[in-house]
Amino acid sequence: MYRIFVDNKFCIHMLSLTFIKSFFLCLTIIISANNLSGQTDFIIVNNITFKGNKKTTDRVVKYEMAIERGDTLTLKALNKIIILEEKRILNTRLFTFVKINIKNWDPISNRLDLEVNLQENWYIYPAPIFELADRSFNVWWKEQKRSLKRVNYGARIDHLNLTGNKDRLKLKLQFGYVRKYELKYAFPYLKGGWGLSTNIVYSEQKEIGYITRGNKTLFEQLEDERILLKRFRASTSLSKRIGLRFFQVIRFSYHQNEVDDFVVQNLNSNYFLSNNTNLKFLQLEYDADYDKRVFTIYPEGGYRLKVNIKKDGFGFESKYNNLSIVGSIEKYWKLWEALIIETRLRGKTNLIRDRIPFSNNTGLGYGGNIITGYELYVIDGTDYIIHKNALKLSILDITKRWDKMMLRQYKKVSIKAWLRWNIDYGYVNERHSTEGNLLNNQWLFGYGPALDVLLYNTFSFQLEYSFNEIGDKAFFIKSRLNF
């Protein structure tokens, strides 16, 4: 018979070691679990690759993206971030379709790759010119009685991505109502966010808009069809981009304009002021643009701030001396997935209060500075303010493949449409050219419904029915190529 003797001290020692080991094992498990939980909340972008950009360099696309290789992102925000990145790339107008896919996700290291799939736009647009010379289709249709004499024709070449660096080349040979020759080249990605562009334009026309009466431009053309107006402009711009949002441009240009003696002697002695038949001046211009909009082609959220300061006439004896400031703010709210509120406020003032030549005294009624319902009017003036507001409802957003399309760039069709309700108002201050122009120096108000259609994230069409406070109501058609 064997007897086993146990040392009490030894037993206590062994129990203590077992307890300590168990404690640290539990602690290790808890820490590991917490680390694992933390790892599942975040992922690391291991690599970013690009597919489909046969012409565009990778660095151009990378420059437009906020995500970089090595970034740590939260899983909760990953999908939203990817959608925003897709829209940022579409904003370049270089692509008709962008899709970012997740690849090679390793759940152990929480690393993944991003593959950016791109469908490049059609970059070369050699096209015949057949366009209206008037401010808009609506003015040509209603005011100018659809006259084919007011049509420009010729040929133009636009290359939107000449070397794959989003550098644009434009060559234009235009005849018809306005004879115009233009050459422009812009390279936005030199180094460190710097860009450079140059532009030369010469134009001449036989008919001239010589004065504004009843807030309508009056035109004159002589029977001998002599040239009544000649214009020449040469400019160079230096741009600086800071980050993804902030753009600055300094532009230096020379302007030389000339009218026939008949204009100042018989039509408007203040076309260039004081019976002058020519207007030559140097111009220095500064633009600052902070753009935080979501999908800039058709904004769905965010805001934009812009300032333009322009000095006309300096450096040598100039007949034109002016200093103007233009400022604008845009804000967009996406209330629900399909509902957007938009408001845009823009104003201009001339700090030098001398009288402005008729040729340079523009206010509302040009470009995007149009109050809804006043598309057929021009309101010239020294100062102006315009506030445009819209409520937009998305009614269509589809992307389908169309294999019958011959051009590879347009085989994947994107169509978006919105219903829009406009409410605009504005005011133009003018001290001099007020004779017969009743819309100057008073508040103007307009409103109405519209339909917006966007194809391939490039071509936009707008159908509007507008009303204004002076009793006008009309249907308007507008279109734009977004590049």
Secondary structure, 3 states (H helix, E strand, C coil): CCCCCCCHHHHHHHHHHHHHHHHHHHHHHHHHHHHHHHHHHEEEEEEEEEECCCCCCHHHHHHHCCCCCCCEEEHHHHHHHHHHHHHHHHCCCCEEEEEEEEEEEECCCCEEEEEEEEEECCCEEEEEEEEECCCCHHHHHHCCCCCHHHEEEEEEEEECCCCCCCCEEEEEEEEECEEEEEEEEEECCCCCCEEEEEEEEEEEECEEEEEEECCEEEEEECCCCCCCEEEEEEEEEEEEEECCCEEEEEEEEEEEEEECHHHHHHHCCCCCCCCCCEEEEEEEEEEEEEECCECCCCCCEEEEEEEEEEEECCCCCCCCCEEEEEEEEEEEEEEECCEEEEEEEEEEEECCCCCCCHHHCCCECECCECCCCCCCCCECCCEEEEEEEEEEEEEEEEEEECCCCCCHHHCEEEEEEEEEEEEEEEEEECCCCCCCCCCCCCCEEEEEEEEEEEECCCEEEEEEEEEECCCCEEEEEEEEECC
